[in-house]
């Protein structure tokens, strides 16, 4: 019987400290860089969109005054023009602890 792993279940087990909240974004950018390394595309690009909730936050200062600040980032969208999910990359993605990028 083959071994299976629920990726969603595994990701749900991960708890990140607030100081490491951007690690998934860093990992995504690293994946984009690796994809660009594997492509023959001449003008390589990575675009990161940082999306915030449209509502502002209010901060109450020590003197009681209020300061309006942008809300926290809700979502990051990373796009690149690298190879993407070709069959080899997809197979690696579907394998837990894949050694594909260990060089």
C-alpha positions as CSV (number, residue, x, y, z in Angstrom):
1,X,0.0,0.0,0.0
2,X,1.5,3.4,-1.0
3,X,2.3,6.0,1.7
4,X,0.2,9.2,1.3
5,X,0.4,12.5,3.0
6,X,-2.2,15.2,3.3
7,X,-0.4,18.4,2.4
8,X,-3.2,20.6,3.7
9,X,-3.1,18.6,7.0
10,X,0.6,18.9,7.2
11,X,0.6,22.7,6.6
12,X,-2.1,23.0,9.2
13,X,0.3,21.5,11.7
14,X,2.9,24.3,11.2
15,X,2.9,27.0,13.8
16,X,5.0,30.1,13.0
17,X,6.1,32.6,15.5
18,X,5.1,36.2,14.6
19,X,8.8,37.0,13.9
20,X,8.7,34.3,11.2
21,X,5.4,35.3,9.6
22,X,6.9,36.2,6.3
23,X,8.8,32.9,5.8
24,X,6.1,31.5,3.4
25,X,6.6,34.6,1.3
26,X,10.4,34.1,1.3
27,X,10.0,30.5,0.4
28,X,7.7,31.4,-2.5
29,X,10.2,34.0,-3.8
30,X,13.0,31.3,-3.6
31,X,10.8,29.0,-5.6
32,X,10.4,31.8,-8.2
33,X,14.1,32.3,-8.3
34,X,14.7,28.6,-8.8
35,X,12.1,28.5,-11.6
36,X,13.9,31.4,-13.3
37,X,17.2,29.7,-13.0
38,X,15.7,26.7,-14.9
39,X,14.2,28.7,-17.8
40,X,15.7,30.0,-21.0
41,X,13.6,33.2,-20.7
42,X,15.9,36.2,-21.5
43,X,14.0,38.9,-19.5
44,X,13.3,37.2,-16.2
45,X,10.9,38.8,-13.8
46,X,9.3,38.3,-10.4
47,X,6.3,40.4,-9.3
48,X,5.1,40.6,-5.7
49,X,1.8,42.1,-5.0
50,X,1.2,43.0,-1.3
51,X,-2.6,43.4,-0.7
52,X,-4.0,45.1,2.3
53,X,-7.6,45.3,3.6
54,X,-9.1,48.5,2.4
55,X,-10.0,49.6,5.9
56,X,-7.5,51.6,7.9
57,X,-6.5,50.8,11.5
58,X,-6.6,53.3,14.3
59,X,-3.7,53.4,16.7
60,X,-4.2,55.2,20.1
61,X,-1.0,56.9,21.0
62,X,0.4,57.4,24.6
63,X,-1.1,60.9,24.7
64,X,-4.5,59.6,23.7
65,X,-4.4,60.9,20.2
66,X,-5.3,58.6,17.3
67,X,-3.2,57.9,14.3
68,X,-4.7,56.2,11.2
69,X,-2.4,53.5,9.7
70,X,-2.8,51.1,6.8
71,X,-4.2,47.8,7.8
72,X,-2.0,44.7,7.9
73,X,-1.2,42.8,4.7
74,X,-3.8,40.2,4.0
75,X,-2.3,38.5,1.0
76,X,0.8,38.3,-1.2
77,X,0.6,37.3,-4.8
78,X,3.9,36.2,-6.4
79,X,4.2,35.7,-10.2
80,X,7.2,35.0,-12.3
81,X,7.9,34.0,-15.9
82,X,9.9,30.9,-15.1
83,X,9.2,27.3,-16.0
84,X,6.3,26.9,-13.6
85,X,4.7,23.6,-12.8
86,X,6.0,21.4,-15.6
87,X,5.6,17.7,-15.1
88,X,9.0,17.3,-13.3
89,X,8.2,20.2,-10.9
90,X,4.7,18.9,-10.3
91,X,6.0,15.4,-9.5
92,X,8.5,17.0,-7.0
93,X,5.7,19.1,-5.4
94,X,3.6,16.0,-4.9
95,X,6.4,14.2,-3.1
96,X,6.8,14.8,0.6
97,X,10.4,15.9,1.4
98,X,11.4,15.8,-2.2
99,X,15.2,15.9,-2.8
100,X,14.7,17.7,-6.1
101,X,16.2,21.0,-5.0
102,X,19.0,19.6,-2.8
103,X,22.1,20.5,-4.7
